[in-house]
Amino acid sequence: MKDKYTMTQKENIFLAKRNIIDAIWKSANLEGINITFPETYAIYEKLKIQNVDIADVNTILNLKHGWQEVLSTINDALTLDYICRIHSEVSKDEALTWGKLRTGQVGISGTNYIPPLPDEMTIKTQLEEITQLEPNTNRCIRLMLYLMKAQIFWDGNKRTAMLIANKEMIKQGNGIISIPIEHIIEFNTLLSDYYTYDRDNTLIDFIYDKAIKGIDM
């Protein structure tokens, strides 16, 4: 798969900062939070806002902190400890625990797939296999999908997976991944199929074609 965008890291960081509120808004809606872009902007900028659930406000602020952590650590090594650090920002006061692997069974709505209990050594081995792939857009997408399906945390897996993938995308200058609001249903349908049958080709093509933003140089 050819990279859709090729930028310098500096250009990609600029792009991410310009689009950070949009990315947070889309990520929140992907989680089923019915929030508008103006509401997301107000929460991000710490403006007064009414009629928004405090839990939704917390989700937006956690995503803000997660993005800030990613952008300040772009060149840090991709390790399980790093992923846990990002999760601790994304899921603070939301998940049963944050920054730690889950210790019990979970299910995923819309599929009969049951993620196995996370094993630290297995996760590190699989991360190592992914990082051995050529550093490009395809590797970032596969990293994101692996973390989404593995469900290594109690909650916040999709948000964490997308942030981790975007860290690597930005590091390489390949753009940023965010699921457009109008394509959320299609994405969730393809993701459910991937969970159930481990079919990822159509999902990867969807992300490549519809969910990557960059700068046309």
Backbone as CSV, one residue per row, in Angstrom:
resi,resn,N_x,N_y,N_z,CA_x,CA_y,CA_z,C_x,C_y,C_z
1,MET,0.844,-1.195,0.000,0.000,0.000,0.000,0.881,1.247,0.000
2,LYS,0.680,2.108,-0.984,1.442,3.345,-1.079,0.934,4.359,-0.055
3,ASP,1.845,5.109,0.574,1.422,6.142,1.518,0.566,7.172,0.804
4,LYS,-0.540,7.544,1.423,-1.434,8.531,0.834,-0.831,9.931,0.906
5,TYR,-0.104,10.200,2.003,0.543,11.497,2.195,1.979,11.286,2.644
6,THR,2.852,12.160,2.196,4.240,12.154,2.631,4.630,13.576,2.999
7,MET,4.748,13.813,4.308,5.083,15.138,4.824,6.297,15.027,5.724
8,THR,6.849,16.156,6.082,7.838,16.143,7.145,7.101,15.984,8.464
9,GLN,7.817,15.574,9.480,7.188,15.457,10.801,6.673,16.819,11.272
10,LYS,7.432,17.868,11.007,7.011,19.216,11.399,5.694,19.598,10.731
11,GLU,5.558,19.290,9.452,4.319,19.588,8.726,3.159,18.781,9.288
12,ASN,3.425,17.529,9.635,2.363,16.670,10.155,1.916,17.109,11.544
13,ILE,2.861,17.554,12.369,2.496,18.084,13.694,1.637,19.333,13.536
14,PHE,2.016,20.201,12.594,1.224,21.403,12.301,-0.195,21.009,11.902
15,LEU,-0.319,20.018,11.018,-1.634,19.533,10.586,-2.443,19.025,11.769
16,ALA,-1.804,18.231,12.632,-2.505,17.657,13.784,-2.999,18.743,14.732
17,LYS,-2.173,19.728,14.995,-2.571,20.809,15.904,-3.729,21.617,15.323
18,ARG,-3.719,21.810,14.000,-4.793,22.553,13.351,-6.109,21.778,13.371
19,ASN,-6.028,20.456,13.451,-7.220,19.612,13.349,-7.554,18.867,14.636
20,ILE,-6.919,19.239,15.736,-7.059,18.461,16.964,-8.496,18.455,17.493
21,ILE,-9.189,19.579,17.444,-10.566,19.614,17.959,-11.478,18.797,17.058
22,ASP,-11.268,18.886,15.753,-12.051,18.085,14.812,-11.840,16.597,15.072
23,ALA,-10.585,16.204,15.311,-10.284,14.793,15.580,-10.943,14.327,16.876
24,ILE,-10.924,15.172,17.899,-11.547,14.826,19.178,-13.059,14.702,19.017
25,TRP,-13.657,15.624,18.290,-15.105,15.592,18.029,-15.503,14.289,17.333
26,LYS,-14.753,13.917,16.305,-15.057,12.686,15.572,-14.831,11.453,16.437
27,SER,-13.783,11.461,17.243,-13.497,10.325,18.114,-14.595,10.144,19.154
28,ALA,-15.093,11.250,19.699,-16.175,11.185,20.686,-17.445,10.626,20.055
29,ASN,-17.773,11.075,18.846,-18.962,10.575,18.163,-18.809,9.107,17.799
30,LEU,-17.581,8.686,17.499,-17.334,7.272,17.220,-17.673,6.413,18.427
31,GLU,-17.526,6.986,19.620,-17.850,6.272,20.855,-19.333,6.390,21.217
32,GLY,-20.123,7.007,20.326,-21.555,7.122,20.579,-21.949,8.340,21.380
33,ILE,-21.025,9.278,21.554,-21.325,10.514,22.283,-21.890,11.525,21.295
34,ASN,-23.148,11.884,21.467,-23.816,12.787,20.540,-23.495,14.232,20.919
35,ILE,-22.359,14.705,20.443,-21.907,16.039,20.771,-21.556,16.784,19.484
36,THR,-21.815,18.079,19.452,-21.566,18.869,18.257,-20.134,19.391,18.244
37,PHE,-19.704,19.840,17.076,-18.370,20.429,16.988,-18.265,21.698,17.839
38,PRO,-19.260,22.615,17.809,-19.173,23.797,18.673,-19.091,23.455,20.161
39,GLU,-19.826,22.421,20.580,-19.745,21.992,21.975,-18.355,21.442,22.300
40,THR,-17.813,20.660,21.373,-16.462,20.120,21.562,-15.447,21.252,21.662
41,TYR,-15.583,22.239,20.800,-14.682,23.399,20.806,-14.763,24.131,22.148
42,ALA,-15.977,24.329,22.638,-16.171,25.052,23.904,-15.522,24.294,25.070
43,ILE,-15.708,22.979,25.104,-15.109,22.177,26.177,-13.594,22.226,26.087
44,TYR,-13.074,22.082,24.878,-11.617,22.088,24.671,-11.020,23.410,25.148
45,GLU,-11.693,24.507,24.852,-11.186,25.834,25.199,-11.600,26.282,26.603
46,LYS,-12.259,25.387,27.344,-12.674,25.649,28.715,-13.644,26.829,28.810
47,LEU,-14.550,26.904,27.828,-15.581,27.929,27.830,-16.815,27.399,28.561
48,LYS,-17.674,28.293,28.974,-18.894,27.877,29.659,-19.819,27.183,28.673
49,ILE,-20.405,26.081,29.113,-21.295,25.315,28.251,-22.400,24.700,29.097
50,GLN,-23.577,24.609,28.515,-24.725,24.068,29.235,-25.273,22.842,28.511
51,ASN,-26.013,22.043,29.265,-26.744,20.899,28.714,-25.854,19.836,28.079
52,VAL,-24.633,19.712,28.576,-23.756,18.615,28.154,-23.423,17.778,29.378
53,ASP,-23.623,16.478,29.269,-23.383,15.578,30.397,-21.937,15.675,30.870
54,ILE,-21.748,15.668,32.186,-20.403,15.808,32.758,-19.491,14.668,32.310
55,ALA,-20.067,13.485,32.101,-19.253,12.351,31.630,-18.733,12.609,30.216
56,ASP,-19.555,13.252,29.382,-19.130,13.582,28.022,-18.050,14.660,28.037
57,VAL,-18.199,15.612,28.941,-17.174,16.648,29.109,-15.845,15.998,29.485
58,ASN,-15.899,15.041,30.406,-14.688,14.349,30.846,-14.027,13.584,29.696
59,THR,-14.851,12.953,28.846,-14.314,12.229,27.692,-13.572,13.175,26.759
60,ILE,-14.154,14.335,26.487,-13.513,15.317,25.608,-12.202,15.804,26.208
61,LEU,-12.211,16.118,27.485,-10.993,16.618,28.141,-9.918,15.531,28.185
62,ASN,-10.318,14.297,28.403,-9.349,13.203,28.399,-8.717,13.028,27.018
63,LEU,-9.531,13.161,25.974,-8.989,13.080,24.617,-8.038,14.237,24.349
64,LYS,-8.371,15.403,24.849,-7.475,16.563,24.723,-6.130,16.260,25.364
65,HIS,-6.170,15.731,26.585,-4.921,15.423,27.289,-4.152,14.305,26.589
66,GLY,-4.889,13.339,26.029,-4.244,12.265,25.293,-3.514,12.797,24.066
67,TRP,-4.166,13.675,23.325,-3.531,14.282,22.153,-2.325,15.121,22.550
68,GLN,-2.449,15.874,23.625,-1.322,16.690,24.070,-0.125,15.817,24.437
69,GLU,-0.397,14.692,25.080,0.684,13.771,25.447,1.333,13.173,24.199
70,VAL,0.517,12.787,23.238,1.055,12.223,21.992,1.925,13.238,21.263
71,LEU,1.442,14.451,21.133,2.176,15.464,20.376,3.473,15.880,21.060
72,SER,3.542,15.695,22.364,4.771,16.050,23.086,5.747,14.882,23.177
73,THR,5.319,13.712,22.688,6.168,12.512,22.786,6.224,11.760,21.456
74,ILE,6.108,12.476,20.353,6.025,11.852,19.036,7.147,10.851,18.783
75,ASN,8.337,11.171,19.209,9.491,10.316,18.903,9.803,9.289,19.989
76,ASP,8.954,9.185,21.008,9.146,8.147,22.009,8.937,6.768,21.381
77,ALA,9.610,5.785,21.897,9.486,4.418,21.378,8.075,3.878,21.607
78,LEU,7.602,3.090,20.648,6.293,2.466,20.775,6.431,1.197,21.609
79,THR,6.055,1.274,22.855,6.134,0.141,23.779,4.790,-0.039,24.460
80,LEU,4.620,-1.154,25.128,3.394,-1.379,25.885,3.268,-0.351,27.000
81,ASP,4.377,-0.006,27.641,4.334,1.013,28.693,3.840,2.346,28.141
82,TYR,4.293,2.690,26.932,3.848,3.941,26.322,2.348,3.895,26.034
83,ILE,1.865,2.788,25.496,0.437,2.635,25.211,-0.381,2.777,26.494
84,CYS,0.109,2.186,27.574,-0.579,2.299,28.867,-0.595,3.751,29.349
85,ARG,0.476,4.475,29.071,0.541,5.884,29.471,-0.514,6.712,28.735
86,ILE,-0.681,6.456,27.438,-1.704,7.164,26.670,-3.100,6.769,27.156
87,HIS,-3.288,5.487,27.437,-4.596,5.050,27.943,-4.930,5.716,29.271
88,SER,-3.936,5.931,30.106,-4.197,6.565,31.399,-4.693,7.994,31.222
89,GLU,-4.298,8.657,30.129,-4.806,9.987,29.825,-6.216,9.910,29.251
90,VAL,-6.430,8.967,28.350,-7.696,8.851,27.630,-8.842,8.390,28.529
91,SER,-8.554,7.521,29.476,-9.631,6.874,30.243,-9.648,7.212,31.727
92,LYS,-8.950,8.257,32.118,-8.933,8.649,33.522,-10.354,8.915,34.028
93,ASP,-10.697,8.279,35.130,-12.010,8.427,35.767,-13.163,7.901,34.910
94,GLU,-12.837,7.134,33.853,-13.882,6.542,33.012,-13.872,5.025,33.098
95,ALA,-12.717,4.437,32.821,-12.595,2.979,32.831,-12.506,2.469,34.272
96,LEU,-12.644,1.151,34.419,-12.526,0.536,35.739,-11.145,0.812,36.327
97,THR,-10.126,0.683,35.492,-8.769,1.130,35.820,-8.225,1.803,34.574
98,TRP,-7.234,2.647,34.717,-6.649,3.272,33.532,-5.131,3.151,33.590
99,GLY,-4.565,2.881,32.401,-3.126,2.688,32.316,-2.673,1.303,32.705
100,LYS,-3.619,0.392,32.934,-3.295,-0.976,33.327,-4.113,-1.950,32.488
101,LEU,-3.526,-3.112,32.201,-4.232,-4.132,31.437,-5.435,-4.634,32.220
102,ARG,-6.505,-4.932,31.493,-7.688,-5.464,32.172,-7.387,-6.857,32.731
103,THR,-8.103,-7.207,33.775,-7.867,-8.485,34.453,-9.097,-9.385,34.430
104,GLY,-10.096,-8.996,33.633,-11.309,-9.794,33.546,-11.836,-9.840,32.125
105,GLN,-12.873,-10.639,31.918,-13.432,-10.850,30.592,-14.340,-9.705,30.173
106,VAL,-14.306,-9.375,28.896,-15.217,-8.371,28.342,-15.805,-8.908,27.043
107,GLY,-16.941,-8.335,26.657,-17.547,-8.647,25.373,-17.601,-7.390,24.528
108,ILE,-17.921,-7.536,23.254,-18.026,-6.393,22.358,-19.407,-6.414,21.726
109,SER,-20.140,-5.317,21.849,-21.492,-5.237,21.296,-21.462,-5.432,19.785
110,GLY,-22.425,-6.179,19.275,-22.564,-6.371,17.837,-21.780,-7.535,17.267
111,THR,-21.071,-8.270,18.112,-20.305,-9.420,17.638,-20.219,-10.468,18.743
112,ASN,-20.036,-11.715,18.328,-19.873,-12.774,19.327,-18.405,-13.012,19.661
113,TYR,-17.518,-12.184,19.124,-16.086,-12.296,19.416,-15.814,-11.941,20.869
114,ILE,-15.082,-12.788,21.548,-14.686,-12.551,22.934,-13.177,-12.359,22.983
115,PRO,-12.699,-11.151,23.248,-11.249,-10.925,23.300,-10.613,-11.744,24.420
116,PRO,-9.488,-12.369,24.149,-8.818,-13.146,25.196,-8.303,-12.231,26.302
117,LEU,-8.104,-12.806,27.461,-7.535,-12.047,28.565,-6.138,-11.585,28.168
118,PRO,-5.824,-10.297,28.326,-4.513,-9.797,27.891,-3.353,-10.447,28.637
119,ASP,-2.361,-10.831,27.873,-1.135,-11.386,28.438,0.006,-10.455,28.036
120,GLU,0.730,-9.945,29.004,1.746,-8.925,28.743,2.784,-9.386,27.721
121,MET,3.290,-10.589,27.855,4.331,-11.066,26.953,3.784,-11.254,25.530
122,THR,2.553,-11.744,25.416,1.939,-11.921,24.101,1.756,-10.581,23.404
123,ILE,1.282,-9.584,24.153,1.087,-8.253,23.582,2.417,-7.674,23.113
124,LYS,3.454,-7.803,23.933,4.766,-7.270,23.553,5.301,-7.965,22.301
125,THR,5.073,-9.271,22.194,5.513,-10.011,21.013,4.777,-9.535,19.766
126,GLN,3.461,-9.353,19.895,2.672,-8.916,18.741,3.017,-7.485,18.346
127,LEU,3.273,-6.626,19.317,3.712,-5.262,19.014,5.054,-5.278,18.291
128,GLU,5.941,-6.150,18.724,7.248,-6.268,18.083,7.094,-6.719,16.629
129,GLU,6.173,-7.645,16.377,5.941,-8.113,15.010,5.418,-6.983,14.134
130,ILE,4.529,-6.168,14.680,3.974,-5.047,13.916,5.050,-4.007,13.635
131,THR,5.869,-3.707,14.634,6.900,-2.686,14.447,8.006,-3.146,13.495
132,GLN,8.064,-4.442,13.209,9.039,-4.942,12.253,8.594,-4.727,10.800
133,LEU,7.296,-4.390,10.619,6.795,-4.097,9.280,7.396,-2.785,8.792
134,GLU,7.375,-2.580,7.489,7.882,-1.328,6.928,7.131,-0.155,7.555
135,PRO,7.847,0.889,8.025,7.180,2.021,8.682,6.417,2.887,7.684
136,ASN,5.145,2.585,7.517,4.313,3.335,6.583,2.866,3.353,7.071
137,THR,1.973,3.870,6.245,0.559,3.994,6.609,-0.057,2.638,6.918
138,ASN,0.277,1.629,6.123,-0.278,0.294,6.330,0.053,-0.231,7.725
139,ARG,1.281,-0.041,8.165,1.668,-0.508,9.495,0.858,0.210,10.570
140,CYS,0.645,1.509,10.408,-0.115,2.274,11.402,-1.553,1.796,11.498
141,ILE,-2.159,1.531,10.349,-3.544,1.045,10.345,-3.620,-0.325,11.011
142,ARG,-2.691,-1.207,10.688,-2.693,-2.551,11.286,-2.456,-2.488,12.795
143,LEU,-1.621,-1.556,13.231,-1.401,-1.348,14.657,-2.704,-0.930,15.330
144,MET,-3.406,0.009,14.737,-4.671,0.479,15.293,-5.698,-0.647,15.394
145,LEU,-5.823,-1.423,14.320,-6.819,-2.496,14.325,-6.456,-3.594,15.317
146,TYR,-5.172,-3.889,15.451,-4.752,-4.884,16.443,-5.166,-4.443,17.850
147,LEU,-4.881,-3.188,18.192,-5.201,-2.703,19.538,-6.706,-2.631,19.774
148,MET,-7.466,-2.297,18.729,-8.924,-2.281,18.875,-9.461,-3.678,19.143
149,LYS,-8.973,-4.659,18.398,-9.501,-6.012,18.549,-8.994,-6.691,19.815
150,ALA,-7.767,-6.407,20.206,-7.210,-7.055,21.399,-7.915,-6.615,22.674
151,GLN,-8.464,-5.367,22.669,-9.207,-4.876,23.841,-8.400,-5.107,25.128
152,ILE,-7.193,-4.596,25.162,-6.313,-4.889,26.302,-6.688,-4.121,27.566
153,PHE,-7.569,-3.124,27.416,-8.017,-2.353,28.580,-9.509,-2.577,28.819
154,TRP,-9.973,-2.176,29.982,-11.385,-2.327,30.309,-12.262,-1.471,29.398
155,ASP,-11.789,-0.285,29.092,-12.571,0.647,28.272,-11.590,1.601,27.588
156,GLY,-12.090,2.336,26.588,-11.259,3.328,25.913,-10.289,2.736,24.909
157,ASN,-10.552,1.512,24.452,-9.605,0.849,23.547,-9.544,1.506,22.169
158,LYS,-10.705,1.853,21.598,-10.706,2.470,20.277,-10.030,3.833,20.297
159,ARG,-10.333,4.628,21.327,-9.715,5.955,21.431,-8.199,5.841,21.593
160,THR,-7.769,4.921,22.440,-6.333,4.728,22.657,-5.662,4.219,21.383
161,ALA,-6.282,3.240,20.721,-5.719,2.659,19.501,-5.538,3.721,18.422
162,MET,-6.529,4.589,18.263,-6.443,5.617,17.226,-5.362,6.640,17.559
163,LEU,-5.230,6.993,18.821,-4.177,7.932,19.223,-2.792,7.333,19.000
164,ILE,-2.637,6.066,19.346,-1.341,5.403,19.148,-1.009,5.330,17.657
165,ALA,-2.012,4.980,16.831,-1.788,4.939,15.392,-1.422,6.323,14.864
166,ASN,-2.080,7.342,15.376,-1.787,8.700,14.918,-0.408,9.168,15.357
167,LYS,0.039,8.730,16.528,1.413,9.041,16.936,2.387,8.558,15.867
168,GLU,2.202,7.305,15.426,3.100,6.736,14.434,2.908,7.371,13.058
169,MET,1.662,7.710,12.708,1.392,8.396,11.443,2.119,9.736,11.401
170,ILE,1.985,10.508,12.476,2.604,11.832,12.535,4.122,11.718,12.544
171,LYS,4.620,10.764,13.296,6.066,10.542,13.368,6.663,10.327,11.979
172,GLN,5.915,9.628,11.118,6.385,9.302,9.771,5.974,10.332,8.727
173,GLY,5.082,11.274,9.102,4.611,12.259,8.137,3.550,11.744,7.196
174,ASN,2.720,10.776,7.672,1.715,10.137,6.821,0.301,10.664,7.004
175,GLY,0.127,11.751,7.782,-1.204,12.305,7.983,-1.793,11.907,9.319
176,ILE,-3.108,12.106,9.464,-3.795,11.692,10.684,-5.043,10.891,10.327
177,ILE,-5.377,9.945,11.196,-6.554,9.097,11.001,-7.698,9.617,11.867
178,SER,-8.850,9.832,11.262,-10.074,10.127,12.014,-11.254,9.693,11.151
179,ILE,-12.250,9.097,11.782,-13.386,8.549,11.052,-14.419,9.651,10.835
180,PRO,-14.712,10.029,9.580,-15.712,11.070,9.319,-17.063,10.703,9.916
181,ILE,-17.765,11.702,10.439,-19.053,11.473,11.081,-20.003,10.711,10.167
182,GLU,-20.020,11.088,8.876,-20.968,10.481,7.946,-20.614,9.030,7.604
183,HIS,-19.441,8.576,8.027,-19.029,7.197,7.718,-18.886,6.325,8.964
184,ILE,-19.357,6.797,10.103,-19.221,6.033,11.349,-19.942,4.689,11.276
185,ILE,-21.155,4.676,10.746,-21.911,3.420,10.668,-21.175,2.416,9.784
186,GLU,-20.667,2.882,8.648,-19.928,1.995,7.754,-18.672,1.461,8.437
187,PHE,-17.961,2.336,9.140,-16.758,1.899,9.843,-17.092,0.849,10.897
188,ASN,-18.119,1.111,11.709,-18.478,0.171,12.771,-18.932,-1.169,12.206
189,THR,-19.596,-1.154,11.055,-20.023,-2.394,10.404,-18.809,-3.215,9.969
190,LEU,-17.844,-2.539,9.342,-16.625,-3.223,8.898,-15.785,-3.691,10.082
191,LEU,-15.767,-2.880,11.159,-15.005,-3.261,12.350,-15.622,-4.485,13.010
192,SER,-16.943,-4.541,13.065,-17.627,-5.704,13.633,-17.325,-6.960,12.820
193,ASP,-17.277,-6.813,11.502,-16.939,-7.943,10.632,-15.506,-8.398,10.892
194,TYR,-14.619,-7.441,11.118,-13.218,-7.773,11.424,-13.120,-8.504,12.759
195,TYR,-13.851,-8.023,13.767,-13.853,-8.703,15.060,-14.327,-10.143,14.926
196,THR,-15.402,-10.332,14.174,-16.042,-11.649,14.097,-15.286,-12.628,13.213
197,TYR,-14.847,-12.170,12.040,-14.281,-13.078,11.040,-12.802,-12.834,10.746
198,ASP,-12.215,-11.811,11.376,-10.804,-11.473,11.173,-10.514,-11.054,9.730
199,ARG,-11.545,-10.517,9.062,-11.369,-10.004,7.700,-11.069,-8.514,7.785
200,ASP,-9.895,-8.119,7.292,-9.514,-6.716,7.463,-9.234,-5.947,6.174
201,ASN,-9.202,-6.619,5.027,-8.829,-5.947,3.785,-9.765,-4.786,3.438
202,THR,-11.069,-5.025,3.512,-12.040,-3.974,3.188,-11.967,-2.849,4.202
203,LEU,-11.757,-3.192,5.456,-11.647,-2.191,6.516,-10.403,-1.324,6.320
204,ILE,-9.293,-1.955,5.984,-8.060,-1.200,5.745,-8.228,-0.258,4.557
205,ASP,-8.870,-0.746,3.486,-9.115,0.103,2.313,-10.022,1.270,2.668
206,PHE,-11.047,1.005,3.491,-11.953,2.071,3.929,-11.185,3.166,4.672
207,ILE,-10.353,2.770,5.621,-9.588,3.747,6.398,-8.665,4.544,5.488
208,TYR,-7.995,3.857,4.582,-7.063,4.509,3.663,-7.793,5.520,2.773
209,ASP,-8.952,5.133,2.259,-9.674,5.968,1.293,-10.468,7.101,1.948
210,LYS,-11.021,6.863,3.146,-11.996,7.807,3.702,-11.620,8.414,5.041
211,ALA,-10.551,7.932,5.683,-10.321,8.363,7.070,-8.927,8.922,7.317
212,ILE,-8.202,9.256,6.265,-6.865,9.824,6.451,-6.827,11.236,5.882
213,LYS,-6.379,12.168,6.718,-6.279,13.576,6.324,-4.810,13.962,6.272
214,GLY,-4.456,14.752,5.267,-3.077,15.189,5.141,-2.980,16.526,4.444
215,ILE,-1.782,16.882,4.062,-1.537,18.099,3.301,-1.042,17.682,1.927
216,ASP,-1.730,18.101,0.885,-1.292,17.805,-0.473,-0.137,18.746,-0.816
217,MET,1.038,18.168,-0.944,2.220,18.982,-1.187,2.478,19.099,-2.695
